[in-house]
């Protein structure tokens, strides 16, 4: 009996390992299928909801069952797509509603209704800036180098109609400004410094083949998921994004090895 157990134990371990691997593959396949289904419902530029200002909501709109039903659907879309930020126009909802997280691991979205930022879209601002390669689920495989203030003051309402005013910085500020563009009928393509600052997602994985300092010295030295700090004159990893940045760099390293 002992001899039989010793012979069958490795086989049993292999079967368990295979079962775990199958369950993992099934979960990943199910998640990818959900993402594909939800992504097909996302408005993509130049959809009309992304090329015109969204309908501004006031407090009376917030305290209605319809608003909360639509907000629930918007949150579900953003969660299924594993977005760090989302806005109503992307979900075919004509409303000034933004969802943001400070990092991907945050459980709940922060809701801003009719957010406003003093000096929004001021191209001559002398405020400290971060540059970043931004992508957007509504812009396909496009990535654009966009400059935004390091911190902003935002006013608006929460999902219950309570007024709020906060100073946002880091990824919270970046995500809110990104979605605020959509509320104004703009995308990262309009906010880029010029056409040469708009590239494909594939080319971002081939940055070692770019001409030196293309499209600018700051953009050239800044990797995806990094900020370029124009005050310190160096790239930095946004707080809360360290693990995700490391994973991205590891993936790029593996891809480079495979292509050698």
SVG drawing of the C-alpha trace seen along z (x, -y; Angstrom):
<svg xmlns="http://www.w3.org/2000/svg" viewBox="-36 -82 55 84">
<polyline fill="none" stroke="black" stroke-width="0.4" points="0.0,0.0 2.8,-2.4 4.5,-1.6 1.4,-2.3 0.9,-5.6 4.4,-6.7 3.9,-6.0 0.5,-7.6 1.3,-10.8 3.2,-12.5 0.4,-11.6 -2.2,-13.1 -0.1,-16.2 0.1,-16.6 -3.6,-16.2 -4.3,-18.8 -1.8,-21.2 -3.5,-20.6 -6.9,-21.3 -5.7,-24.6 -4.2,-25.6 -7.4,-24.9 -9.5,-26.9 -7.1,-29.8 -7.3,-29.6 -11.1,-29.4 -11.2,-32.5 -8.9,-34.5 -10.9,-33.4 -14.2,-34.4 -12.7,-37.8 -11.4,-38.5 -14.8,-37.6 -16.6,-40.0 -14.1,-42.7 -14.6,-42.1 -18.4,-42.3 -18.3,-45.5 -15.6,-47.1 -17.9,-46.7 -20.4,-49.0 -17.9,-51.8 -18.2,-54.9 -15.1,-55.3 -13.8,-58.6 -15.2,-60.2 -18.5,-59.1 -20.8,-62.1 -20.8,-61.7 -17.1,-62.3 -17.0,-65.3 -19.4,-67.6 -19.8,-68.9 -21.8,-66.6 -25.1,-67.8 -24.2,-69.5 -26.1,-68.1 -27.3,-70.0 -28.3,-68.9 -31.9,-68.2 -30.7,-65.6 -28.7,-63.7 -31.5,-62.9 -33.4,-60.8 -33.7,-57.0 -32.8,-57.3 -29.5,-59.0 -28.5,-56.3 -29.5,-53.6 -27.3,-55.0 -24.5,-55.6 -24.6,-52.0 -24.4,-50.9 -21.4,-53.2 -19.6,-51.8 -20.2,-48.3 -18.7,-49.1 -15.6,-50.7 -15.1,-47.8 -15.5,-45.1 -13.0,-47.0 -10.6,-47.4 -10.3,-51.1 -8.7,-53.5 -11.0,-56.3 -14.1,-56.5 -16.7,-59.1 -20.3,-59.2 -19.8,-60.0 -17.8,-56.8 -20.8,-54.9 -23.2,-56.7 -24.6,-58.7 -25.0,-62.4 -24.0,-63.7 -21.1,-65.4 -20.2,-62.4 -16.6,-61.2 -15.3,-58.1 -11.7,-58.0 -9.3,-56.0 -5.9,-57.0 -4.5,-53.5 -5.8,-50.4 -6.1,-48.4 -8.7,-50.8 -12.0,-49.0 -14.5,-51.8 -14.6,-54.6 -14.6,-58.2 -17.6,-60.0 -17.6,-63.6 -20.7,-65.1 -20.3,-68.3 -16.7,-68.8 -15.0,-72.1 -11.4,-73.1 -10.3,-76.7 -8.0,-77.4 -9.0,-74.2 -7.4,-74.0 -5.1,-77.0 -2.2,-76.3 -0.3,-79.3 -0.5,-78.2 2.8,-78.6 1.6,-75.9 4.1,-73.0 3.4,-70.3 3.7,-66.6 4.1,-65.1 2.7,-61.6 2.1,-59.1 -1.7,-58.7 -3.9,-56.1 -7.7,-55.9 -10.2,-53.1 -12.2,-55.4 -9.2,-56.2 -8.2,-52.6 -4.5,-52.0 -3.5,-55.6 -1.1,-57.0 -0.4,-60.7 2.1,-62.8 -0.1,-65.2 1.0,-67.9 -1.2,-68.5 -0.9,-70.4 0.7,-68.4 -2.2,-69.4 -5.6,-71.0 -8.5,-72.3 -11.8,-70.6 -15.3,-71.6 -18.5,-69.6 -20.9,-67.2 -20.6,-63.6 -23.1,-60.9 -25.5,-62.0 -25.6,-65.6 -23.2,-66.9 -21.0,-69.7 -17.3,-69.0 -14.1,-70.9 -10.7,-69.2 -7.1,-69.6 -6.2,-66.6 -2.7,-65.6 -0.8,-62.7 -2.9,-60.2 -6.2,-61.5 -5.5,-64.9 -4.3,-63.3 -7.4,-61.0 -9.9,-63.7 -8.4,-66.0 -8.3,-63.2 -12.1,-62.5 -12.8,-66.3 -11.6,-66.5 -14.3,-64.0 -17.0,-66.1 -15.8,-69.0 -15.9,-67.0 -12.1,-66.5 -9.7,-63.6 -6.0,-63.0 -5.5,-63.7 -6.7,-67.3 -4.6,-67.7 -1.3,-66.5 1.3,-69.1 1.3,-68.3 0.8,-65.4 4.3,-64.0 3.3,-63.5 0.6,-61.0 1.9,-57.4 0.5,-53.9 0.5,-51.5 2.8,-49.1 5.3,-51.9 5.4,-52.5 6.9,-49.0 9.6,-49.9 10.8,-53.1 14.4,-51.9 14.0,-52.3 12.8,-55.9 15.1,-58.7 16.9,-60.3 14.8,-62.8 11.7,-62.1 9.2,-63.7 10.9,-65.7 13.7,-64.9 11.2,-64.7 8.8,-62.4 11.7,-60.2 13.0,-59.4 9.6,-58.8 8.3,-55.3 4.6,-54.3 3.0,-54.7 5.6,-57.4 5.3,-61.1 7.9,-63.5 8.3,-66.1 9.1,-69.4 10.1,-71.0 12.7,-68.3 13.4,-67.7 13.3,-63.9 10.8,-61.0 9.1,-59.7 6.7,-56.9 3.3,-58.2 2.7,-57.2 0.5,-54.1 1.6,-52.9 5.0,-51.3 3.8,-47.7 2.1,-48.3 5.1,-50.2 7.4,-47.3 5.1,-44.8 5.0,-46.9 8.8,-47.1 9.2,-43.4 6.8,-42.7 8.8,-45.0 12.0,-43.2 10.5,-39.8 9.2,-41.1 12.7,-42.5 14.3,-39.1 11.8,-37.3 12.5,-39.6 16.2,-39.2"/>
</svg>
